[in-house]
C-alpha cells in the first residue's frame, strides 16, 4: 500500500480507525479529505483499495484492519525504522 498509495498509507498510520470505513463497500470518503490521492482513488474507484485492505487483491493474503495498522506502527516505533503499511 505504501508504494501504490503513499499518502493513504501515511494517513492510515496517523488515523488507523479510518481503515474500517474504507474496508466497507459504502465507506465514507469525508474522512479521507486530507489524502493527496483522494481524487485518484475516486477516479479509479475505491474497489482496488478495498480489495487490498480486505486481502482480496491478487498477491495479497493478509487483511489490513485497525489492529494490523497498530501492530505495524508498534513495529515502527520499537525499531526506529520507517513503517511500511501493507
C-alpha positions, 0 to 999 in steps of 0.5 A: 500500500505504501508504494501504490498509495503513499499518502493513504498509507501515511494517513492510515498510520496517523488515523488507523480507525479510518481503515474500517470505513474504507474496508466497507463497500459504502465507506465514507470518503469525508474522512479521507479529505486530507489524502493527496490521492483522494481524487485518484482513488475516486477516479479509479474507484475505491474497489482496488483499495478495498480489495487490498485492505480486505486481502482480496487483491491478487498477491495479497493474503493478509487483511489490513484492519485497525489492529494490523495498522497498530501492530505495524506502527508498534513495529515502527516505533520499537525499531526506529525504522520507517513503517511500511503499511501493507 
